[in-house]
Amino acid sequence: MAVKIKTKDGLIDISNGVIATVVGGAATSNYGVVGMASKNAIRDGFDGILNRANYKRGVVVKSEDNEITVDVYIIVG
């Protein structure tokens, strides 16, 4: 699903992937956060866990009933 915002100029459509990328980038820029973990961290290899390039990993975006819920899974070191 995506977030849809209606304005006087038209409709703005923001995908959950874009929201996840922004949230993941903001999370990894904090002191002490060494990486993002997927919801099923067992599947992530050591290199995958510490790879900061994939900001969407570790972020679950749910949008329903005109609300957005964001779950963030981080690794602190």
N, C-alpha and C positions, 0 to 999 in steps of 0.2 A: 504494500500500500504506500501511498504517498500523502504528503500534507498538501492540501489545497486551500489557498487563501484567495478570497474574492475581493478585489478592490474596484474602485470606480474606473480604473483604466483597463481592467481585464482580470484574468485568472492567473495566479502564481502557483505553480506545481513544483514541489520540492520532494525529491525521492528520498526514501529511507536511507539509501546508500550515501547520499550527500550529507545527511544529518549525522550518520555514523562516522564518516570521515572527519567532519568538523569536530565532533565530540572526542574522537580518538586522538586527533592532533592536539586538542586542548589538554587532554588527560596526560599525554606523554610529555608535554612541555613543563610539567610540574616536577619540582625537586623530589627525588626519592622514587619516582615511577621509572622502572627500568624497562618495562615492556607491557604489551597487551597479551592477555591470555584468552583463548576462545572459551566459550561456555563449557566445552568438553576438553579441558586442558590436557587430558591424558593423551590425546591424539597429537598434540603439538610436540615437535622435537625441541631440543634445547636451543638450536639455532633459530627455529621459528618463533619461540617464545621471546627471545631477545631482539628480534628483528623489528625495528621501529617503522619500517617502510609501509607496512600494512596496518593503517590506522583503523580500518573497519573491523579487524579481528578484535574480539573482546567487547564489542558494542552491539547490543540488541535493541533495535528500535521497534516499538509497537505503537500503532496509531489506531484508536477506536473511540467511537462516541465523542468526536471532536476534542480528544485529549491525546497527548503524546507521552509515552513512558519510555525512558532510556535506562537500560541496565548496562553498567560498565564493569568489566572484569580486568583488573590491573595486577601487575606484579611489582611489589615494592621491594627495594633493596637498599 
